[in-house]
């Protein structure tokens, strides 16, 4: 999945789905090493804060 953290696009996979959110494991890249380190490689995404993103496909 693709999402933003601090306005920067990230990718990752859903590790666990919860009732109103998901635990997402962040794919580590050269550009996000600090974020991965600070967050232990995971973020919690609240479904209420999701917004549809238009795809080029």
One Martini backbone bead per residue (centre of mass of N, CA, C, O) as a GRO file, in nm:
protein
   57
    1UNK     BB    1   0.102   0.032   0.012
    2UNK     BB    2   0.014   0.378   0.005
    3UNK     BB    3   0.157   0.655   0.195
    4UNK     BB    4   0.174   0.919   0.438
    5UNK     BB    5   0.457   1.082   0.609
    6UNK     BB    6   0.506   1.395   0.653
    7UNK     BB    7   0.433   1.424   0.327
    8UNK     BB    8   0.561   1.140   0.257
    9UNK     BB    9   0.600   0.883   0.061
   10UNK     BB   10   0.498   0.542   0.122
   11UNK     BB   11   0.562   0.194   0.179
   12UNK     BB   12   0.367  -0.115   0.243
   13UNK     BB   13   0.232  -0.351   0.484
   14UNK     BB   14  -0.015  -0.528   0.622
   15UNK     BB   15   0.007  -0.684   0.939
   16UNK     BB   16  -0.262  -0.556   1.086
   17UNK     BB   17  -0.603  -0.573   1.153
   18UNK     BB   18  -0.827  -0.355   1.285
   19UNK     BB   19  -1.112  -0.202   1.347
   20UNK     BB   20  -0.986   0.127   1.289
   21UNK     BB   21  -0.705  -0.009   1.192
   22UNK     BB   22  -0.350  -0.030   1.094
   23UNK     BB   23  -0.064  -0.224   1.070
   24UNK     BB   24   0.238  -0.092   0.917
   25UNK     BB   25   0.497  -0.193   0.720
   26UNK     BB   26   0.782  -0.040   0.630
   27UNK     BB   27   0.958   0.036   0.357
   28UNK     BB   28   1.292   0.042   0.315
   29UNK     BB   29   1.495   0.328   0.248
   30UNK     BB   30   1.715   0.578   0.203
   31UNK     BB   31   1.489   0.811   0.270
   32UNK     BB   32   1.359   0.640   0.553
   33UNK     BB   33   1.552   0.551   0.789
   34UNK     BB   34   1.463   0.738   1.022
   35UNK     BB   35   1.168   0.654   1.037
   36UNK     BB   36   1.217   0.354   1.089
   37UNK     BB   37   1.375   0.398   1.349
   38UNK     BB   38   1.156   0.567   1.512
   39UNK     BB   39   0.910   0.334   1.441
   40UNK     BB   40   1.011   0.037   1.405
   41UNK     BB   41   0.869   0.001   1.103
   42UNK     BB   42   0.589   0.126   1.211
   43UNK     BB   43   0.237   0.201   1.154
   44UNK     BB   44  -0.063   0.369   1.247
   45UNK     BB   45  -0.374   0.347   1.069
   46UNK     BB   46  -0.648   0.540   1.042
   47UNK     BB   47  -0.935   0.503   0.861
   48UNK     BB   48  -1.053   0.800   0.897
   49UNK     BB   49  -0.776   0.927   0.749
   50UNK     BB   50  -0.847   0.832   0.483
   51UNK     BB   51  -0.764   0.887   0.134
   52UNK     BB   52  -0.826   0.921  -0.183
   53UNK     BB   53  -0.619   0.819  -0.457
   54UNK     BB   54  -0.517   0.890  -0.754
   55UNK     BB   55  -0.450   0.699  -1.036
   56UNK     BB   56  -0.253   0.624  -1.328
   57UNK     BB   57  -0.405   0.333  -1.401
   0.00000   0.00000   0.00000
